[in-house]
Amino acid sequence: ASRYTLSRTTLELPGITPSSRSGSLHPLPLEPPSPS
């Protein structure tokens, strides 16, 4: 449930995409499941 919310937040945020949170762009510390 938590991951679902975080995933939605990343998609809603302008500048943060499921591809960006890979480690390139991390302006918001709300998805620290994969630091690599």
Backbone as a printed PyTorch tensor [residue, N CA C, xyz], in Angstrom:
tensor([[[  0.8470,  -1.2070,   0.0000],
         [  0.0000,   0.0000,   0.0000],
         [  0.8780,   1.2510,   0.0000]],

        [[  1.9420,   1.2050,   0.7760],
         [  2.8410,   2.3670,   0.8610],
         [  3.5050,   2.6040,  -0.4910]],

        [[  3.9570,   1.5320,  -1.0870],
         [  4.6570,   1.6560,  -2.3710],
         [  3.7190,   2.2390,  -3.4240]],

        [[  2.4770,   1.8340,  -3.3860],
         [  1.5010,   2.3230,  -4.3700],
         [  1.3680,   3.8350,  -4.2670]],

        [[  1.2790,   4.3230,  -3.0310],
         [  1.1480,   5.7640,  -2.8150],
         [  2.3980,   6.4870,  -3.3030]],

        [[  3.5510,   5.9330,  -2.9690],
         [  4.8120,   6.5680,  -3.3730],
         [  4.9160,   6.5900,  -4.8900]],

        [[  4.5230,   5.4960,  -5.5130],
         [  4.5880,   5.4100,  -6.9700],
         [  3.7120,   6.4890,  -7.5970]],

        [[  2.5280,   6.6530,  -7.0430],
         [  1.5950,   7.6550,  -7.5670],
         [  2.1740,   9.0480,  -7.3890]],

        [[  2.7890,   9.2850,  -6.2420],
         [  3.3690,  10.6000,  -5.9610],
         [  4.4510,  10.9260,  -6.9780]],

        [[  5.2630,   9.9460,  -7.2900],
         [  6.3580,  10.1770,  -8.2370],
         [  5.7970,  10.5220,  -9.6090]],

        [[  4.7020,   9.8860,  -9.9700],
         [  4.1100,  10.1380, -11.2820],
         [  3.4250,  11.5020, -11.3080]],

        [[  2.9080,  11.9190, -10.1700],
         [  2.1980,  13.2020, -10.1060],
         [  3.1740,  14.3710, -10.0740]],

        [[  4.3500,  14.1330,  -9.4920],
         [  5.3310,  15.2100,  -9.3690],
         [  5.9640,  15.5190, -10.7210]],

        [[  6.0210,  16.7900, -11.0660],
         [  6.6130,  17.2250, -12.3310],
         [  8.1360,  17.2330, -12.2500]],

        [[  8.7750,  16.3000, -12.9160],
         [ 10.2310,  16.2630, -12.8670],
         [ 10.7050,  14.9510, -12.2800]],

        [[  9.7700,  14.2300, -11.6700],
         [ 10.1450,  12.9490, -11.0690],
         [  9.3580,  11.8280, -11.7490]],

        [[ 10.0430,  11.0460, -12.5390],
         [  9.3860,   9.9590, -13.2530],
         [  9.9040,   8.6210, -12.7450]],

        [[  9.1610,   7.5530, -12.9930],
         [  9.5610,   6.2210, -12.5550],
         [ 10.9630,   5.8740, -13.0560]],

        [[ 11.3870,   6.5430, -14.1130],
         [ 12.7110,   6.2890, -14.6760],
         [ 13.7530,   7.1370, -13.9610]],

        [[ 13.3430,   8.3340, -13.5460],
         [ 14.2770,   9.2630, -12.9010],
         [ 14.6030,   8.7910, -11.4900]],

        [[ 13.6020,   8.2690, -10.7800],
         [ 13.8360,   7.8660,  -9.3940],
         [ 14.8260,   6.7080,  -9.3310]],

        [[ 15.3220,   6.3000, -10.4830],
         [ 16.3000,   5.2110, -10.5240],
         [ 17.5380,   5.5950,  -9.7230]],

        [[ 17.7800,   6.8840,  -9.6130],
         [ 18.9630,   7.3150,  -8.8690],
         [ 19.5090,   8.6070,  -9.4540]],

        [[ 19.0140,   8.9670, -10.6350],
         [ 19.4920,  10.1900, -11.2890],
         [ 18.9410,  11.4150, -10.5690]],

        [[ 17.6250,  11.5060, -10.5080],
         [ 16.9890,  12.6520,  -9.8460],
         [ 16.2840,  12.1970,  -8.5790]],

        [[ 16.6950,  12.7500,  -7.4620],
         [ 16.0910,  12.3770,  -6.1830],
         [ 15.9260,  13.5930,  -5.3000]],

        [[ 15.1270,  14.5630,  -5.7610],
         [ 14.9100,  15.8100,  -5.0260],
         [ 14.0710,  15.5810,  -3.7800]],

        [[ 13.2580,  14.5350,  -3.8070],
         [ 12.4010,  14.2620,  -2.6530],
         [ 12.7290,  12.8970,  -2.0710]],

        [[ 13.0570,  12.8540,  -0.7910],
         [ 13.4140,  11.6030,  -0.1120],
         [ 12.1810,  10.8260,   0.3160]],

        [[ 11.3190,  10.4920,  -0.6450],
         [ 10.1040,   9.7620,  -0.2800],
         [ 10.1090,   8.3910,  -0.9370]],

        [[ 11.2230,   8.0420,  -1.5890],
         [ 11.3100,   6.7100,  -2.2040],
         [ 12.7250,   6.1640,  -2.0960]],

        [[ 13.1530,   5.8380,  -0.8830],
         [ 14.5130,   5.3240,  -0.6800],
         [ 14.5620,   3.8040,  -0.5400]],

        [[ 13.8740,   3.0820,  -1.4490],
         [ 13.8900,   1.6290,  -1.3700],
         [ 15.0790,   1.0640,  -2.1310]],

        [[ 15.5560,   1.7960,  -3.1280],
         [ 16.6790,   1.3360,  -3.9470],
         [ 17.6820,   2.4750,  -4.1300]],

        [[ 18.6610,   2.5490,  -3.2420],
         [ 19.6670,   3.6210,  -3.2860],
         [ 20.6380,   3.4270,  -4.4430]],

        [[ 20.6630,   2.2250,  -5.0070],
         [ 21.5850,   1.9600,  -6.1100],
         [ 21.0220,   2.5320,  -7.4000]]])
